[in-house]
Amino acid sequence: MDSTDSSRAFVKDVKRLVVKVGTAVVTRSDGRLALGRLGALLEQLKELNSQGFEIILVSSGAVGVGRQRLRYRKLVNSSLADLQKPQNELDGKACAAVGQSSLMALYDTLFSQLDVTSSQLLVTDSDFRDEDFRKQLYDTVQSLLDLRVIPIFNENDAVSTRKAPYEDSSGIFWDNDSLAGLLALELKADLLVLLSDVEGLYSGPPSEPNSKLIHTYIRAKHQAEITFGDKSRVGRGGMTAKVNAAYCAACAGIPVVITSGFAMDSIIKVLEGKRVGTLFHRDAHLWVKQVGAREMAVAARESSRRLQALQSQDRRKILLDVADALEANESLIKVENEADVAAAQEAGYAKSLVSRLALKPGKISSLAKSIRILADMEEPIGQILKRTELADGLILEKTSCPLGVLLIVFESRPDALVQIASLAIRSGNGLLLKGGKEAMRSNAILHKVITSAIPDTVGEKLIGLVTSREEIPDLLKLDDVIDLVIPRGSNKLVSQIKESTKIPVLGHADGICHVYVDKSANLDVAKNIVIDAKIDYPAACNAMETLLVHKDLACNGALNELVVELQHEGVGLFGGPRASKLLQIPETRLFHHEYNSMVCTVEIVDDVRAAIDHIHQHGSAHTDCIVAEDQKVAETFLCQVDSAAVFHNASTRFCDGARFGLGAEVGISTSRIHARGPVGVEGLLTTRWILRGNGHVVDGDQGVVYTHKNLALQS
């Protein structure tokens, strides 16, 4: 039973309303007119008209009706031979011309049976560019309404200058939904009702069991959460068009309700203030209590405790379900990601950011595979790391446990959301995610897919998606609820977060990775490593940014060969003081620079110790590599370079959680406390002590004989 909603109190002041009925309501699935639905709709309008409401109707369906009639006429006039030939699609404007008269004749007949007079007004987009037309339109409609006549509007597709019905989305209005919104403004309506073939706006395609009806639309809350399905089966609009039209009208001060045109009394219920359909209102954000930063964090902690209470196999199953859900929704994820990429390109974002933003072919399958690997790894929670007998019958155990609640702030890369979420589930942590606005749609659909796989026994609030930048300062103050912040992004982002919170921060500000080629290096090996470290994925934080070369290689031609290889691959070069002079390349202004693109710095050094000094002075303690055949030189480099990851004869690109066998990574840390390098499940755990006794008391240590004996571990 529909209840009265206090947020619908505005209906008591409604006198003039615009009702838009879509093609999916006017016609049946076979394209024929839905006479029963139309009759029920017009009976509602007749009743409202008799009660004194001023009704303006915007109707789609003319093209669909015309197409149905012309197909029939073509069939009647065709020979058997004609029917065996390929059938050309009917001209949309011809369909509109035939359909408009037929549709209007039907409205006139049905309204006449109800003793209601109706009128037809056909408009085009260009009409509204004329100020005199708009004034005359208002006066004409006012005269009709004064006479209790119901004006019926439709776009005049037969003479519209659009390329074709349903295809051209340019102009002042671009479909009958936006026309309805425009008329509501022009004609000073008190309410706009958009009738659809579903009950209202859902959080996802209505056919999905987890989709929920949204009763009041709040842009800040719902824009990132909603997943739209297909557009209208017959029209050019669909729910996306209705939401856009409704939001624009609501912002202009006209309340809008999207509701079902299939129901017998949906418009009447709206005007009675019943909670039907989805309401759009300028003040909607003031009516709904927003979930604050603290509530989100507390909810994540509570869910994480329920997750930890599950059996190991149940936590594993959640990860497997997440992997399956990602693959099952790959096409939907691709659509949302492509929209983000297109918007980023249109906005002029840097190529490196757009590259990180794009989910390339095979990425979802790769992520799902990594999650399954993570699920099959040894159970990380509750592992006994050390057992000690403190005294006879008094056993102390050091065990692994989750950190608690993690806050991850990341830019660009939506695949990071998947990795981080799967690691949080595996490690039993609650999680709050804040991605960049450039990946808003990708992050929203990925978050929705992942949380839909989390059982109700744990709760989808285990992983919260923060959609507003304004919430970040509040979250950073919650050092009593959030246990670790991991920023993934620019130096500026990481620095700002470190300066703004008391919560421990784990991460790296820069990825200034070096490859040092020693005089003992195998040149072919050096070429392969240098090229791979730079061009395999230039935007990655583990890509080479500086090439250091032993001075002897500058004399024997080896440096030139390395430079030629880089230039052949399209890598732009800057040099340090020595290299720029020798190679005739521009001199870099700063060695500590992360290009994130097909550019790097080259410099000549005297020996391995000079290379180590250069790395310590200009590097970021991320990942550094030596290419050398001299083992003594290599060991010096490996032992003395103070970075999170140090490699010998291997590309810096190997510094990655998946490549290290961690399943995934939440980020790469250059911190020296807690975790360093690629941070997988282990880096998201801490320890606690479990003491098992038998009535033991301290009592000033009288009578307690401490043995402090190490015991064998047992699972």
Salt bridges, closest charged atoms under 4 A:
ASP2 OD2 - LYS269 NZ 2.62
ASP5 OD2 - ARG8 NE 3.98
ASP5 OD2 - ARG275 NE 3.63
ASP30 OD2 - ARG28 NH2 2.76
GLU54 OE1 - ARG16 NE 2.64
ASP82 OD1 - LYS85 NZ 3.86
GLU89 OE2 - ARG67 NE 3.30
GLU89 OE2 - ARG71 NH2 3.98
ASP125 OD2 - ARG129 NH2 2.88
GLU131 OE1 - ARG134 NH1 3.79
ASP139 OD2 - LYS135 NZ 3.35
GLU155 OE2 - ARG162 NE 2.74
GLU155 OE1 - ARG236 NH2 3.34
ASP157 OD1 - ARG236 NH2 3.47
ASP177 OD1 - LYS20 NZ 3.16
ASP177 OD2 - LYS242 NZ 3.66
GLU186 OE2 - ARG134 NH2 2.67
ASP265 OD1 - LYS269 NZ 3.88
GLU272 OE1 - LYS274 NZ 3.51
ASP321 OD2 - LYS317 NZ 2.86
ASP324 OD1 - ARG372 NH2 2.82
GLU327 OE1 - ARG372 NH2 2.86
GLU336 OE1 - ARG441 NE 3.08
ASP376 OD1 - ARG316 NH2 2.68
GLU379 OE2 - ARG315 NH2 3.02
GLU379 OE1 - ARG426 NH1 3.34
GLU389 OE1 - LYS709 NZ 3.94
GLU397 OE2 - ARG387 NE 3.44
GLU397 OE1 - ARG692 NH2 3.29
ASP415 OD2 - LYS363 NZ 3.58
ASP415 OD2 - ARG413 NH2 2.91
ASP480 OD2 - ARG294 NH1 3.07
ASP483 OD2 - ARG301 NH2 2.84
ASP510 OD2 - HIS592 NE2 3.02
ASP536 OD2 - ARG653 NH2 2.82
GLU545 OE1 - LYS534 NZ 3.10
ASP552 OD1 - HIS550 ND1 3.89
GLU561 OE1 - LYS527 NZ 2.81
ASP606 OD1 - ARG578 NH1 3.08
ASP624 OD1 - HIS514 ND1 2.87
ASP642 OD2 - ARG672 NH2 2.71
ASP642 OD1 - ARG676 NH2 3.11
